[in-house]
Every structure is written in structure tokens, then in C-alpha cells.
Amino acid sequence: MLSDFARTMVTDFSIQAILDELVGRIVEMLPVTAAGVTLISPGAEPRYVAASDGSALRFEQLQTDLGEGPCLAACQSNETISVPDLHAEGRFPTFTARALEAGLVAVFALPLRHRKHQLGALDLYRDSAGELNAEAMIAAQTLADVTTAYLVNAEARADLEESSRRYRHISLHDPLTGLPNRVLLMERLEQAILRSRRSALSAAALFIDLDQFKGVNDRYGHGVGDDVLVEVARRLSDVLRPGDTLARVSGDEFVAVCEEVTTVAQAEGLVARLDAALARPLVLPGSVELSISASVGVAFTGQDVVAEDVVDASDKAMYRAKQAGGARHEFLNARDRGIATYEAGLQRDLHGLLGRDELHLAYQPIVETADGHLTGVEALLRWRHPSRGLVMPSVLVPLAERAGEIPAIGKWVLEGASAEQDHWQHAYPVSDVTMSVNVSAQQLMSDGFVATVAAIVRARCSPPERLVLEMTESVSVQDGQRALALLNDLKELGVKLALDDFGTGYSSLSYLRQFPFDIVKIDQTFIAGLARDQASQIIVASTIQLAHELGLTVTAEGVETIEQHHELIRLGCDSCQGFYFARPMASAGIDTLIDPLGNGNHLPARTLAQIKR
């Protein structure tokens, strides 16, 4: 039974379902007629959780209603309360009388406690008198411990999920107006673009900038300025359609995304409604009355643009309206922007890229949190374009995916990183530095990827477990079952798998249960607020605790300050990477970090001194 229930510990099953099953199994195993669990929180009324049948539910509720009984006594004393015969029991007179009337004869209550926290009690009921033998009591105590473990696990999971939901809402909404912020705007605009490609009905982005708003702040103060922004947000929201999105992207700038807007005339109608909403004077606290207007830039989506293109185009159109005197609107199609031309040029230049000496790898150290010991590096792809300069992976990878070049480029990265690691293995045999390589979802799903990795692993001098493949949870979005099979195939090769950017995108606790990851990498957005943001602290602490309970190690990304580092030490994070320790560097820089004398791998003394301070 314990084996069966242990497998539910990391599932998303509700605690109610788990405990209902548990009390039912207890009755099957022990010489009792019913069983129940009651949770009791300090300073709160007891609340029923589970019962094996109707009689157990009556007895649990009876003790709660009377404020008396073995369950409450076990919680208060933190000791097992045995009542082998209620006829001879005098400690609970009111409960005893009512229980005997209902057919109860014996009760055994075992406290549920986790460290110093009082959780409740597991109650065993019998309709005949008699002690439980020693073997049954040992089994009962074990089951009480199991119940406690489920409760603690469920509470930790609920806290983490609630913190994640709360943090996601905070991270995606403007704290002043409650509107979506730029991050959520871009998500919704990308979705609108995808829908427009399927329907052939374009969407419009309206970039709205208040005219002369700086004068409001200068004359009346920022408090009045905030009141103006809140009122403007309300008015604009009221005149937009139910399916439209209004976001505050910065200061006095708002962006509205309106779907199925296919003509200039339709967009003109939307702008007219926005202008009318702002035309009415604003009456603010303190009898302050203001007139306000806005400059609006409009851009349409298209088949070959991304969200950034559309917002940038609408922004440029808004500036044209500003330059024309304000209180007006201008149109600009995103395809008129140089961005589309720039990306098209880059995509053309991808052809034959591997035959030119333009790609290179940089390496960022990964260190043990406690002492700065160098444990690994992450290989980072860079494209030095001869005329356009450095092209970062955030631009290169999507272009390569659209061009179908990602399998070849990904193979080049894997081979280059593995060759560099083999160099370190030859030069410094004591080195146990791991090599982490990013793998995109399209690369993982491409034909022959596992075979490619297998060939690289066979050709390596370094052990396969020192190769870490990093991927985000997006690998499961298109075909979760195939992704799971591919990841299991990779695990059989001996490589390690890391879940990158945990806490963002499609992040779910179920990925930790479903997929065979070895490492969880906490996204830098959570680390950035670690030293000052309680929500970030809760999420990071819960993630570390949950990962460790699942046998996973944790790496914090984007560590940039000593305060963040100290907090991660306190929380027991395994590894860190970020600018606080070292920026990405050429392979020669990693050579200087590996001790050629066999005393271990470490960061330079200067950095270690900073860590100690």
C-alpha cells in the first residue's frame, strides 16, 4: 500500500482524493470499522478532510461540534489517545455519551505533526471493545506518518502553485491601472497574429500616447498624474470591444490590440471612439478638471510579421502623429518597417552559413552555490555577421527554424562544444566540468536528432553524463508523447537533461513528473527579484525544495548581485550562473579557470574573494 501511495506524492491528484483513498485502505488493513482524518490549524476551527464512511464522518464532525474528543486531545497533547472501551472512559463525557448512542465503542487517535506544526489527527474507530495490538499500533503510526507526508506535500504544492499564479499575474499586469503590461500584450498579439494567418483577417495595433502629459505631472504632481492614467485606462477599456486587449506599456503609453480589423475605415472608427472617450474633461479629486488628448499610431498585422514588428510600426506611426502636432492619428504597416527587410536579409544569409567562419561559441561558467567551485559551462551560440555585427540566438534561432537550418546548426554546436570539452579532458584529466548545450523544440523533434547525439557521444572522450542538454517546456507543446519518447532515448545514451527557464512560458509542475529531467534551471526573472520580492523568494524556495524532493538538482540563472547569491546559499540552491560570477567567454578563458595542478576547478581568486565578502 505504501508503494502504491508513494507514487501519488508527485502527482497533481487532489489531497481530498488521496486521503479518501487512504482512509478506505486503512479500514482494509487494520482491525477497525472506520477511519477519519481531521485537520486542525492553530487559531482556527477544526475542518473535516476525509472519512471512510458515513459513521466516521459523523464522529469527526461530532468532536468538532462539541469541541471535545480523542481527536482534539491527540492534537493538543501531541500523543496518541487510546480509548479501548468508551464505557470506561471519563475524559470526554459529552462526546462519549453521544458516540455510544451512535454505536461507537473504541477510538484510537494519532496526532499528525510536521516538525513544530500541528496538522490534525488520524482517528481509528471500532464498534467493539478492545486494545489494538502492538503490530496494529505500529502500522497505524506508520499510516499517520504517511498522512502527514501527504498533507505537507499537498500544502507545499498548493503554496507553490498559488505563488506561481500570483507572481504570473503580478509579472503580467501594470500595478497602477491593472491593465496587461508589455509582456502580456506581446503574448496576446502573437496569438492574434497566428489567428489572423488562419483566418486571413488582419488585426490592428493602436499605439496611444497622451499629449502633453509631462505638463500634468509638473503642474499637479505625480499623484494627480497617476489618477489621470487610471481614468484614461478606464475610459479606453470601456470603448474597446470585449475581445480587444488594452495594455499600458510605459508611462503614458498604451497599446490596444483589435482583431478582425481589415480596413482603414474600421480602424478609423476605433480611433474615433478612443478620441471621443478622451474628449470629455477629466474631473479628479480636489476639483481638478483637465482636458486631455492623445496621438495614435496604427499598424496592421500581416502574414510575415511578428509581434515586435507590429508594435514597433505602430510606435513609429504614433511619433509621426506627434511630429504633426499631436491629437491625431497616423497609419503605418509593419511591413514598411526596416525590421522585415533586416530579417529577410539575415534569413538569406543563413544559406551556406556553416561553410563560412561566422559562427562561434562562448562559454559561461556554472558554479557550486556554496563555494564557487566550477562545475560546468553552458555553450552559447553567437553569429558575427560581417556587415550586421553580432546576431544573438534570440534572433538567429527563430530565423534558422523558419529556414529549416536548425538541425544542421544545432549539430555544429553540439560537435563544437563536445570537442572543446574533450580538449579540457585531455589537458586536465582531473576536470569534471559538464558541458550544457541548448536544444530547441524543433531541433529535438527533427528526424535523426537522437542518432546525431548518439554519434557525438560515441566519439567523445568525456563521459556521456558530462553532457547536459537544456530545453524549455515548449518541447512538449506540439507532441508531448513523442517528446517524452525522445527524451527517454536521450537518457538511455547517458546524457543529462535540464529543464531550462523554469517558471515561464507554459511552465507546469507536471513536467517535473512526466519528463526525465535531472536539472531544473530557475529563470532569471525570478532570481532578479530574489533579494527584495517576497513572491520571488517563495517561488524559488518552493521550487528548490520540490526539486530536491524529486531527486533533481537546481541551477539559478541570471545571478547578478551578492544579495541574490547569499539568498540562494540560504535556500540551498545547488548551482548558479550569471554575471556576478562570470560573463560568457571564449574557451581560452575557461582554460584559465581549470586548475592544471589537480586541485579542483575554481573561479579566479578575485571572484572567490568577492563571494566570501
ABEGO torsion letter per residue (X at the ends): XAAAAAAAAABABBAAAAAAAAAAAAAAABBBABBBBBBBBBGBBBBBABBABAAAAAAAAAAAAAGBEAAAAAAAAGBBBBBABAAABAABAAAAAAAAAAGBABBBBBBBBBEABBAEBBBBBBABBEBBBAAAAAAAAAAAAAAAAAAAAAAAAAAAAAAAAAAAAAAABBAAAGBBBAAAAAAAAAAAAAAAAAAGBBBBBBBBBBBGAAAAAAAAEAAAAAAAAAAAAAAAAAABBAABBBBBAEEABBBBBBBGBABAAAAAAAAAAAAAAAABBBBBBGGBBBBBBBBBBBBBBBAABBAAAAAAAAAAAAAAAAAAGEGBBBBBBAAABAAAAAAAAAAAAABGAAABBABBBBBBBBBBAAAGBBABBBBBBBBBBAAAEBBBAAAAAAAAAAAGAAAAAAAAAAAAAAAAAAAAAAABAABABBBBBBBBAAAAABBGAAAAAAAAAAABABBAAABBBBBBAAAAAABAAAAAAAAAAAAAAGBBBBBBGBGBEABBAAAAAABBBABBBBBAAAAAAAAABAAAAAAAAAAAAAAAAAGBBBBBBGBABAAAAAAAAAAGBABBBEAAABBBBBAAAAAAABBAAGAEBBBBAAAAAAAAX
